Amino acid sequence: MNTAIAAPAADATEELATGVRLARGACTDAARAVLTTEVVALLRDLHHQFEGRRRELLAARRARQARYDAGALPGYEPSTTDAVRGDWQVAPIPADLRLRRVEITGPVNSAKMVINMLSRGTDGERADTAMLDFEDSMKPSWTNVIDGVHNVIGAVEGTLQHTAGNKTYRLNPEDMPVIMVRTRGLHLDENNLLIDGQPVSAGLFDFTLTLFHTAWNLLNTGRTPTFYIPKTEHYLEARWWNDLFGEVQRAIGLPPGTLRATFLIETLPAAFQMEEILYEIRDHAAGLNVGRWDKIFSDIKVLRRHADRIMADRATINLQKPWMANYAQRLIKICHERGAYAIGGMAAFTPGKSAELRAQQTAKVTTDKMHEFALGHDGCWVSHPYFIGPALRQFKCSFQTERKLTGFDRYPDLLPRGEGPRTLAGLRTNIRVGIAYQQGWNSDLGCVSWDNLMEDLATLEISRAQTWQWLHHGVTLDDGPPVTRELVQKIFSEELARILGELPLETEQETLDSWERAAAEAEETFLQPELSEFFRSGSDVVRTR
């Protein structure tokens, strides 16, 4: 399966400005409202300035992966650079970003979910910050992206509302978490907007539109424009983003260093370069984040051809694994030495249907967050408001930047170990997640609540990469046969039957057919001869009928 999406032909687009064309199906009133003349001109200028470098950075990624596939291993950069030896600190953390004990995350395109993330729950608790996501939890359909931009604007203005039936959801502008925006990654294209015939960078698009339309409102009300940047693999990529920050701030008249960004350290190569990455963004840095789920995917993907590094069942990989513990503690040490915050990982549970299950999940979240606080993190993530309170209670102070982990080696072993267990149940989980996620994706969703977990793109990526790795190496399962195409196909058939059996008896045939289609598409993805770098490399083009 080719994960690249073809850009629209010129005759299927409309001109917005010289050299800038929008897919005809994407020319909606909502899109035109945010793609103003000024924004379009800025996007064109930024594309001319940054697209060549982006393509070079992506080519460098491919070259590094070719070396890893040939047997090389990721490693540390030379320890003689200013990034490592220099006496530097990140710019002072703004006052409104000094409390980040619990951050809630979710897709930015759903007004109801955004309002819920920015409001107190039924237990009276609310998160300190909310990360409104254009990336792993949101399918980047054009409608979702544009709805997301409008929702960020409405959230910043405090006017966002959503009506469902007789109920209207509203914000309380006087009692909201800090708003953060996560853009799409460097590798993704926004295929609906072409500049000089090329798709624009999706991350550049998300960042520019949201900053342009909200920065001055935030600044004039004493708030800091704040972003999350995902999927970085190299410090030169961080430099690209930092240069983009500076250029957009200059273009819209913001003082230098106005915005702040937290970079997710969620790839294996970046784990070796987190100090260099922080150095590159030091004038805009708010911190670094332990993006544990994408990190597991990256571990598998980077070392996919290393027969001695075949990973265990995804459910068994946690922060107690030596290489994962080293990765988290290295991030804490470096951030705290340099004056930045170290944000912990995601608790991906959704509330169970029974009181007993909810109690079990709450206990797991409590243990996880207690561990993160004990390590030295300044905050953590949850994916559902139900777990905000339990997570908050584990973070007993505003931040822990005084904890420098002086006895911890700043150059620990970060390479994943090849070990078990590798089980039939683990393979079934991967395949079941693949079917469920594809069903959600086909319904324009980027995350699905499934088997009491929130499965987003990161966990789908783990599932497909691990299945590919086990299949490629012919792994013999601890409790079963070798992993073969025939076994994978058999389990897809069995799990589809199981899912269909779990649906209500009155389920319509159209829904049953949609599950069968999702299973077939997920099976095709999982059985690709070569592991694609990502599930998708760009957004779908809006087609006109």
Disulfide bonds with the S-S distance in Angstrom:
none
